[in-house]
Amino acid sequence: MGAVIVRAPVAADRAALLEALERCGAFSALEVEIAIGMIDEALAGDYSVVGVEVDGVLRGYTLLGRATLTERSWYLYWICVHPAYERRGLAQALQRAADDLVQAAGGDKIVLETSGRSGYARSRAFYERAGFAETGRIRDFYAAGDDCIIYCKTLPT
Ligand SMILES: CC(C)(COP(=O)(O)OP(=O)(O)OC[C@H]1O[C@@H](n2cnc3c(N)ncnc32)[C@H](O)[C@@H]1OP(=O)(O)O)[C@@H](O)C(=O)NCCC(=O)NCCS
């Protein structure tokens, strides 16, 4: 694997990020549509987004935003790495950058929701490795048998 650069995505990276979303195998067509829409909003400044580039092409990103009406909490809305580049530490690099971004903005908590379905096992393994802990679970939230798991990570202040 070539040089890894963590940087802010620009409009020219949109196609590469769409490819990562479509190919990662985790998201339905509707989820991909929502995710790319949020990337467009982030490029317009409505969310924070961090990308990871390998050999000149963005191969993953994470997208966050302040939790409205909280003092220091942020939501992590999306993280995705292109399947050809999985298990090489790219998501860890993204998470470190996201933690730094939140801390630099005065935040100290990152919260996310994910599915309890077996297809999301790698995501949960990643979050737990990245320092998130399960803080809540809503049974049958997405559908019967598909729980919503709430993860939270508290950053050092
Ligand atoms: C989850 C995801 C972002 C992880 O990206 P990644 O770049 O492969 O992750 P990393 O290489 O940084 O892995 C860091 C750690 O997470 C855990 N992990 C990551 N992928 C895993 C897998 N498939 N199985 C088990 N543990 C996994 C491991 O502890 C890993 O450390 P290790 O490789 O030293 O054992 C990636 O698999 C992905 O994009 N999945 C599809 C999209 C998705 O589900 N996003 C989250 C919901 S929005």
The ligand as a Tripos MOL2 file, in Angstrom:
@<TRIPOS>MOLECULE
LIG
   48    50     1     0     0
SMALL
NO_CHARGES

@<TRIPOS>ATOM
      1 C1        -15.9550   -0.8990    9.5440 C.3       1 LIG1
      2 C2        -14.8920   -0.3450    8.5880 C.3       1 LIG1
      3 C3        -15.0400    1.1890    8.4910 C.3       1 LIG1
      4 C4        -13.4910   -0.6970    9.1380 C.3       1 LIG1
      5 O1        -12.5190   -0.1150    8.2490 O.3       1 LIG1
      6 P1        -11.0130   -0.6770    8.1640 P.3       1 LIG1
      7 O2        -10.1670    0.3770    7.5060 O.co2     1 LIG1
      8 O3        -11.0220   -2.0120    7.5440 O.co2     1 LIG1
      9 O4        -10.6400   -0.8100    9.6960 O.3       1 LIG1
     10 P2         -9.1630   -0.8510   10.3220 P.3       1 LIG1
     11 O5         -8.2230   -1.5570    9.4060 O.co2     1 LIG1
     12 O6         -8.7680    0.5170   10.7450 O.co2     1 LIG1
     13 O7         -9.4280   -1.8010   11.5860 O.3       1 LIG1
     14 C5         -9.2170   -1.3730   12.9100 C.3       1 LIG1
     15 C6         -9.6750   -2.4610   13.8480 C.3       1 LIG1
     16 O8        -11.1070   -2.6220   13.7590 O.3       1 LIG1
     17 C7        -11.4440   -4.0190   13.9050 C.3       1 LIG1
     18 N1        -11.9780   -4.5390   12.6320 N.ar      1 LIG1
     19 C8        -12.0450   -3.8810   11.4460 C.ar      1 LIG1
     20 N2        -12.6000   -4.6700   10.5040 N.ar      1 LIG1
     21 C9        -12.9040   -5.8410   11.1050 C.ar      1 LIG1
     22 C10       -13.4740   -7.0560   10.6560 C.ar      1 LIG1
     23 N3        -13.8610   -7.2330    9.3710 N.pl3     1 LIG1
     24 N4        -13.6410   -8.0570   11.5400 N.ar      1 LIG1
     25 C11       -13.2380   -7.9110   12.8310 C.ar      1 LIG1
     26 N5        -12.6510   -6.7790   13.3250 N.ar      1 LIG1
     27 C12       -12.5020   -5.7560   12.4610 C.ar      1 LIG1
     28 C13       -10.1390   -4.7250   14.2440 C.3       1 LIG1
     29 O9         -9.9620   -4.6710   15.6590 O.3       1 LIG1
     30 C14        -9.1180   -3.8300   13.5580 C.3       1 LIG1
     31 O10        -7.8390   -3.9130   14.1000 O.3       1 LIG1
     32 P3         -6.8260   -5.0930   13.5840 P.3       1 LIG1
     33 O11        -6.8860   -5.1030   12.0700 O.co2     1 LIG1
     34 O12        -5.5000   -4.6590   14.1360 O.co2     1 LIG1
     35 O13        -7.3610   -6.3680   14.1710 O.co2     1 LIG1
     36 C15       -15.0060   -1.0020    7.1830 C.3       1 LIG1
     37 O14       -15.0460   -2.4000    7.3200 O.3       1 LIG1
     38 C16       -16.2160   -0.5450    6.4020 C.2       1 LIG1
     39 O15       -16.1900    0.4730    5.7120 O.2       1 LIG1
     40 N6        -17.3270   -1.3270    6.4990 N.am      1 LIG1
     41 C17       -18.5140   -1.0150    5.7210 C.3       1 LIG1
     42 C18       -19.1730    0.2710    6.1530 C.3       1 LIG1
     43 C19       -19.6740    0.2320    7.5850 C.2       1 LIG1
     44 O16       -20.1530   -0.7780    8.0720 O.2       1 LIG1
     45 N7        -19.5750    1.3930    8.2660 N.am      1 LIG1
     46 C20       -20.0440    1.5320    9.6470 C.3       1 LIG1
     47 C21       -21.4930    1.7960    9.7340 C.3       1 LIG1
     48 S1        -21.8840    3.4450    9.1670 S.3       1 LIG1
@<TRIPOS>BOND
     1     1     2 1
     2     2     3 1
     3     2     4 1
     4     2    36 1
     5     4     5 1
     6     5     6 1
     7     6     7 2
     8     6     8 1
     9     6     9 1
    10     9    10 1
    11    10    11 2
    12    10    12 1
    13    10    13 1
    14    13    14 1
    15    14    15 1
    16    15    16 1
    17    15    30 1
    18    16    17 1
    19    17    18 1
    20    17    28 1
    21    18    19 ar
    22    18    27 ar
    23    19    20 ar
    24    20    21 ar
    25    21    22 ar
    26    21    27 ar
    27    22    23 1
    28    22    24 ar
    29    24    25 ar
    30    25    26 ar
    31    26    27 ar
    32    28    29 1
    33    28    30 1
    34    30    31 1
    35    31    32 1
    36    32    33 2
    37    32    34 1
    38    32    35 1
    39    36    37 1
    40    36    38 1
    41    38    39 2
    42    38    40 1
    43    40    41 1
    44    41    42 1
    45    42    43 1
    46    43    44 2
    47    43    45 1
    48    45    46 1
    49    46    47 1
    50    47    48 1
@<TRIPOS>SUBSTRUCTURE
     1 LIG1         1 GROUP 0 **** ****
